[in-house]
């Protein structure tokens, strides 16, 4: 069965305005950049049934396609009570991404935003994704670029930042990330489209956002760095290099 693409993507402005991270112009500026990169690569229209793997409490895919029915599959059963997972048109299923509790060819699109780097058996996730995807469907992924991601990006911030290993432990990373060649191998074909986010200028804002500074000092640091961060935001182009990857595969 070929995907019936009758669900339209949200407008970019509406999508960005709903930033679930909050603080869109300070701590959440990097997430705003992530959302823009995802929006750029997303199909303008898709089918009505979408699976978001590891969507947690953000509801990002539902914000991207408000007219779709989105199923959020997440290992953390406690996320079922999050507001995004209780809204009309969204369902929550507690389950394992390596053994998805869905029939073959159940979804028109599968999204995974910063998920793969958390799962030891990423090959099983890719196999299950392709199993539950309908012919003509789309896979949309974001993940750190294994060769470009580091924290802090600028070593001058090291005295005020946690160690990278501490962040990885807190976030549950089992690997740094991927190259595009590794992602293509995982899904068995070259991506139809690729992009990036958090360019070197926006990396300043990302470093500050996850620093150990108290909130009031962090906001002050964002204010001081605003000319650099906002240059990075406005400078960003779809083909820029960044510390994170967005990729789309069409099947």
C-alpha positions in Angstrom: 0.0 0.0 0.0 1.5 3.3 -1.1 1.3 6.3 1.3 -1.6 8.6 0.8 0.0 12.0 1.4 -3.0 14.0 2.6 -1.6 15.6 5.8 0.2 18.9 5.5 3.2 20.1 7.4 2.8 22.9 9.9 4.0 26.4 8.8 7.5 27.1 9.9 6.5 30.1 12.1 3.8 28.1 14.0 6.2 25.1 14.4 9.0 27.3 15.9 6.6 29.2 18.1 5.7 25.9 19.8 9.3 25.1 20.8 8.8 22.4 23.6 12.2 23.3 25.0 11.0 26.8 25.9 13.4 29.8 26.2 13.5 29.9 22.4 15.9 32.8 22.3 18.3 31.8 25.1 18.8 28.2 26.4 16.4 26.9 23.7 18.0 28.7 20.7 19.8 25.5 19.7 16.6 23.6 19.9 14.9 26.2 17.7 17.7 25.6 15.2 17.1 21.9 15.4 13.4 22.4 14.7 14.2 24.5 11.7 16.5 21.9 10.3 13.9 19.2 10.8 11.2 21.3 9.1 13.5 22.0 6.1 13.9 18.2 5.4 10.3 17.1 6.2 7.9 16.3 3.3 5.3 19.0 2.7 2.7 16.3 2.9 2.6 12.8 4.4 0.2 10.1 5.4 -2.0 10.2 8.4 -0.3 7.6 10.5 3.1 8.6 12.0 5.3 6.8 14.5 7.7 8.9 16.6 10.3 6.7 18.3 11.6 8.0 21.6 9.4 11.1 21.5 9.4 11.4 25.3 7.6 14.5 26.5 8.3 16.8 23.6 5.5 15.9 21.1 7.7 17.3 18.3 6.3 15.2 15.5 2.7 16.2 16.4 3.8 19.8 16.2 5.3 19.2 12.8 2.2 17.4 11.4 -0.7 18.6 13.5 -3.3 16.9 11.3 -1.7 13.4 11.6 -2.3 10.7 14.2 1.1 10.3 15.9 2.0 7.3 18.0 4.8 8.0 20.5 6.8 4.8 21.3 9.1 5.4 24.3 10.8 3.1 26.7 9.9 5.3 29.7 6.3 4.4 30.6 6.1 7.4 32.9 6.0 9.7 29.9 2.4 8.6 29.2 1.1 11.3 31.5 2.9 14.1 29.7 0.5 16.7 28.2 1.7 16.1 24.7 0.9 12.4 25.0 -2.7 13.0 26.2 -3.8 15.4 23.5 -6.2 14.4 20.7 -4.5 12.8 17.8 -1.6 11.5 19.8 -1.2 8.1 21.4 1.5 6.8 23.7 2.9 3.3 23.8 5.5 2.1 26.2 7.8 -0.2 24.4 11.2 -1.2 23.0 12.5 0.4 19.8 14.3 -2.8 19.0 11.1 -4.9 19.2 8.3 -2.6 18.2 4.8 -3.8 19.2 3.2 -3.0 15.8 2.2 -4.9 12.7 4.2 -4.7 9.5 3.6 -1.7 7.3 1.6 0.3 10.0 3.0 3.8 9.5 3.4 6.3 6.7 6.4 8.0 8.4 8.8 7.1 11.3 10.6 9.9 13.1 13.6 9.5 15.5 14.9 12.8 16.9 18.2 12.2 18.8 17.2 8.6 19.6 19.7 6.3 17.8 22.7 7.3 19.9 20.9 6.1 23.0 20.2 2.5 21.8 23.0 -0.1 22.0 21.4 -2.3 19.2 20.8 0.5 16.6 20.7 -2.1 13.8 17.6 -3.6 15.4 16.0 -0.2 15.6 16.6 0.3 11.9 15.2 -3.1 11.0 12.1 -2.6 13.0 11.7 0.9 11.5 11.7 -0.5 8.0 9.4 -3.3 9.0 6.6 -1.0 10.3 7.0 1.5 7.5 4.6 1.4 4.6 5.8 1.3 1.0 6.3 4.9 -0.1 6.9 6.0 3.5 9.5 8.3 5.0 12.1 8.0 7.8 13.3 11.2 9.4 16.2 11.2 11.8 18.3 13.7 13.8 21.5 12.7 15.6 24.9 14.1 16.7 27.6 14.2 14.0 30.2 11.8 15.4 33.1 13.7 13.9 31.9 17.3 14.7 30.0 17.0 18.0 31.9 17.9 21.2 31.1 19.6 24.5 32.0 22.2 25.2 32.5 23.1 21.6 34.8 26.0 22.7 37.3 25.0 25.3 37.3 28.5 26.8 33.9 27.5 28.3 35.4 24.3 30.0 35.7 25.9 33.5 31.9 26.6 33.6 30.7 23.4 31.8 30.2 19.8 32.9 32.5 17.3 31.3 31.3 15.7 28.1 31.3 12.3 29.7 29.0 13.6 32.4 26.5 14.9 29.9 26.6 11.6 28.0 25.9 9.7 31.2 23.0 12.1 32.1 21.5 11.9 28.6 21.9 8.1 28.3 24.2 8.1 25.3 25.9 4.9 24.3 27.7 6.4 21.4 28.8 9.9 20.3 26.8 9.9 17.1 27.1 9.0 13.5 28.5 10.0 10.1 26.2 10.1 7.2 27.9 7.1 5.7 27.1 5.2 8.9 23.5 6.3 8.9 23.1 5.3 5.2 24.5 1.9 6.0 22.1 1.5 8.9 19.1 2.2 6.7 20.4 0.4 3.6 20.4 3.3 1.1 21.7 6.8 0.7 19.5 9.5 2.3 17.2 11.4 0.0 18.1 14.7 1.8 20.5 15.8 4.5 21.1 18.9 6.6 22.7 20.0 9.8 22.2 22.3 12.8 24.2 24.0 15.5 26.8 25.6 13.3 30.0 26.9 15.0 28.4 30.3 15.8 25.3 28.7 17.4 27.6 26.3 19.3 28.4 29.2 21.7 24.7 29.3 22.7 24.6 25.5 23.1 27.7 25.6 25.3 26.2 28.2 27.6 22.8 26.4 27.7 24.2 23.3 29.3 26.8 25.1 31.4 26.9 24.9 35.2 26.1 28.6 35.6 23.0 29.5 37.7 20.1 30.6 35.5 20.5 34.3 36.0 24.2 34.2 35.1 23.4 31.9 32.2 20.9 34.4 30.8 23.6 37.1 31.2 26.0 35.0 29.3 23.5 34.5 26.5 23.0 38.3 26.4 26.7 38.9 26.0 27.0 36.2 23.3 23.8 37.2 21.5 25.6 38.9 18.5 27.5 35.7 17.8 24.6 33.3 18.5 22.1 35.3 16.4 24.7 35.7 13.6 24.8 31.9 13.7 21.0 31.6 13.5 20.7 34.0 10.6 23.8 32.7 8.8 22.5 29.1 8.9 21.9 27.5 5.5 20.6 24.0 4.7 24.0 22.9 3.4 26.0 24.3 6.3 28.2 22.1 8.5 27.0 21.6 12.1 27.5 19.5 15.1 24.2 17.5 14.5 22.7 15.8 11.4 19.2 15.7 10.1 18.5 13.1 7.3 15.5 11.8 5.4 15.1 8.5 3.6 12.2 7.8 1.2 11.2 4.2 0.7 
